[in-house]
Amino acid sequence: MQLPFIVSAGEALTDLVTAGGNAWHAHPGGAAWNVARACASLGVPSAFAGAVGQDNFGDDLIRASVEAGLDLRFMQRVPAPTLLAVVYSANPPAYRFLGENSADLHFDPTRLPAGWLRKARWLHVGGISLARWPLADTLLGLIETARAAGVKISFDPNARITHRHPDYPKVFEAVARRADLMKFSDEDLAFFFPGVSEADVLRRLRGLNAQAPIIVTRGAQGATLYHAAGQANLPAAPVQVVDTVGAGDALCAGLLVSAAERPEALWSEHLRVGLAAAAAACAHAGAYAPTRADLNL
């Protein structure tokens, strides 16, 4: 089995979603895992790098990873419970994470397959994993190792309540300085920079990293690409929206797959692929992983 072009590192978790009363539905998830799954679905050798528990939820995540075609050599199992996201209200959305000493925190990059850094083109990070310790420090070390080997870094912070941690801003800045691509939703910007105009946010981000393309997604209004030559506004791909679950992760996957396959192409072209992948996710219920056929490009 060949080593992956794209590695997404961080958290895999179980979304435990209320179905009313005492009924709950369990779904494999986690931002990093969702991105890896979508990259594999789009036909590029991909892996999720992280740890899950030796429990029934870990079994479900392993099974779903096999079905997705992910490289299981990057997925570790440890004697600790799998991280849970308990969604106790669907409307309005309300959730909490159950993850004290959970499996994700025990990820060990030294156990990854030999030679993976020579093959990988992109390492993707983000989600809540960078606001959970000691995992955040582990991932910062992995980023440094990957950069030294010439692997490019993609960063999608994907704002969640855990990012209120007082130590997170330092991690955010450290990753932003090292990123080769940054992706935010307009809601992310409002969360991380409350009351600050987008122009001022861009100035702050450019103070950390003058070169990396910055993509800001705007739901039905499409996305804006900020890059060295200026900016470009791209419309959302037309779609009959079923729900928007997983659209941001699908967009990241489209970006990464396009950038891995066609590194010489313009970032506006990569973003067009990302927007098509996001539209495909919106056309299906749940965290749908788009396929190459869905893109219609």
N, C-alpha and C positions, 0 to 999 in steps of 0.2 A: 504494500500500500504506500503510495507516494505521500510525502509530507505536505501539509497544507500551505496554500498561498496566503490565506487570511486566518488569523488567530484572534478571537475575541475573548478577553480575559476579564474575570470578575465574578459576578454572582449568578448561580442558577438556583432557583427557588420554586416553591409550590405556592401558587395563588389559591387560597382557600376562600371561596366566594359563597356568600350566603345565598341560599335558595328559598329563604323564608322559613320561619319557625326554627326547628332543630335540624334542618337539612342544609348540607354544605356540598359544594362541588369543588374538586381538586383539579387544578390545571398546571402542567409544567410551565415555567416562565422564568423571569429575570431578564433584565435588559441585555446583558452580555450574551446570555444563552440565546435569546430571541434573535439577536443580530447574527450570531454564528449559524443558527438554523436557517435563517433566510438566505445567507450567503451560499450555504450548501444547496438549498433549494434552487437557487439561480445557476447552479452548475459549476461552481468553482470549489476546488478542494479546500475545506474549511474545518476549523476546530474551535470548540469551546474549551478554554483553559481555566479550570477551577475545581472546586471540591464539593461533593454532595455526601449525604449521610448514608450509612449502611442500614437504611430503614425503608419502609414502603414508599415514601416519597422519593427517596433516592433511586429506588427501583424504577419508579415511573419516569424519572428524568433520564435514566440510562436507556430505558426502552424507547422513549421519544427521540433520544439522540441517535440511536441505531436507525430508527425509521427515517430520520432526517438525513442520514448519511454523514454524520459528523465523525471525526477521527477520535475514537475513544481513548487513544493513548494519552490525550491531553486532559482527560477527565478523571479526577482522583476520587476515591471513596475512603472515608475516614470514619472512625467510631464516634461520631457526634451526630446530633439531629440535623436534618436538612432545614435550611432557612425557610420560614413561612411568612407569606404576606397574607394577613387575614383581612379580607374585604367584607366588613360587617354591615355596610350599607352601599347599595348600588346607586341610589338616587336620593340625596346627593352622594357622590362617592366619598367613602370614609374607610380608612384602613389603618392597620398597625402592623409592624414587623415583629415576629417572634424569632429572635436570633441570638440570645445570649450563649456564647461559646458554641455556636452552631458550626456546621461542617465547612461552610464557605470560608471561615476565618483561618482554616488550617491548610489552605492551598500552599503547595511547596513547588516553586518553579524549578528547583534542582532535579525534580523527578520527571521533567518533560523529556520527550524523546531526543536522543542525540542527533545533532545536525539540523534541528528544526529552524534555527536562526538563519542558516544558509539558504533555506527554501522560502521562508516567509517573506512576503512583500509588505504586508500591513499588520500591525498590532492595534486592535481596537480596545479602548477602555472607556469607562464611564459608569453610569448607574450609581446605585447606592454603595457599591463596593469600595469606592474611594472615600466614603464617609464612615467606614467600619474598620476598626483597628483590631488586630495588627495587619489585616488584609490591605489596607491603604498603603502602608509602608512596604509590604511585599510587592504590590503592583508598581510603586514608584521605582523600586529596585529593578523590576522586570523591564520597565520602560527604559531605564538607563542601559541595561544589557542589550536590549533590542536596538536602540539607537546606535550603540557602538558597533553593532553588526550590520548597520545599514538598513535596518527595517524601519519603515515609516510608521508614524504614530497617528491614530485617529482618536478624537476625543469628543464624546457626547455626554455632557454632565447629567442630562435627563433628571431635572429637579424633582426631589421627593423630600418628605418631612425630615429624613435623616440628615439632609444637608444643612440643617440648622446647627449641627455640631460646631462648637467654637473653633475646633482645629481644622475644619474643612477649608476655609478660605486659603490657607497656606498650601494645601494640597491642590486646590483648584489652580492657583497661580503656578505651582511647580509643573503641573501637567500642561497648562496652556503655553508655558514657555517652551515646552519640548514638542508640541504637537506639529504635525505636518498638515493637519486638517482639523477644523473645529466646527461642530454643528450644534446649533441651538434652536429651540422653538422660540417664538415670541413670548410664550408663557415662561420659558426658562429665564429669559432676560429679565422679565418683570420680577421673577422670584429672586434671582441672584443680585439684581441691581434695582431694588425698589425705588421708584420715584426718579430714576435717571433716564434721560432721553436715550434713544437708540444711538444717536450720533455720539453722545458722550460715552456710552458703553463701548462703541467701536474704538473710540480713542483710547480708552483704558485697555482694551484687549490688544490694540496695536502697540501700546506701551510694553506689553508683555511679549508680544510676538509680531514682528513687523511683516512677516512673509507668508504665513500659512493662510490658505483660503478659509474664509469664515462664511458659513451658510446659516441663514436664519429662515426657518420655515414658518409659514403663516396660515396653515390649514387650507381652507378653500381658496385663499388668495395666492397660493403658490409659495414661492421662496425667493429670497434675495441672496445672491452670491457677491461677497466682498472679496476682492483680490487685488493684486499689485497694480493692475491696469485700470482699476475703478470698480464699478459694480454692475450687476445685471439682474433684472427682475424676470423670473420665469413663472408662467402661469401653472396652476395645478392641472394635471391631466384630467379631462372630463370623465366623470364616473357617477354612477348611481350609488350613493353612500348607504351601506348597510350599518356599519359602525366604524369608528376610527381607532379601535384597539390595535396596537402594534404598528400603526402607520409610520411613526417616527423610526422604529427599529427597522422596518422594511426599507425606508428611505436611506438609512445608513448603509444597509446591505447593498442596495443598488449603487450607491456612491462607491463603496469599496470594491465591489465586483468590477465595475467599469474602470476604476482607477488601476486595479490589479491587472486587468486584461489589456488595457490601452493606456499605459502611462504617458504616452505622447499626446493624448487627446486633451482638448480644452476642458477646464473645470465646468464650464457651462454644459458641455456634453455629458459629463459624469452626472451633473445635477439633473439633467433631463431623464437619465436612466433612473435616478433615485426617485424622482417625482412619479414616474410610471410605476415603479415598485410600490410606492406608497398608495397610489390610486388602486392598484390591484388588492392591497390589503384592505382598503376601505370598502371594496366591493364584496367582501366576504365577512361573515360573522366570526368574532374571536380573533386571536392573534394568528392570522393566516400568513403562511410563508409563500410569497409569490414565486412563480416559476418563470423560466425564460419565455415561454409561450404567452404569459400574461402581459409582457412588456409591450408588444405590438410596435416595436421600433424598427 
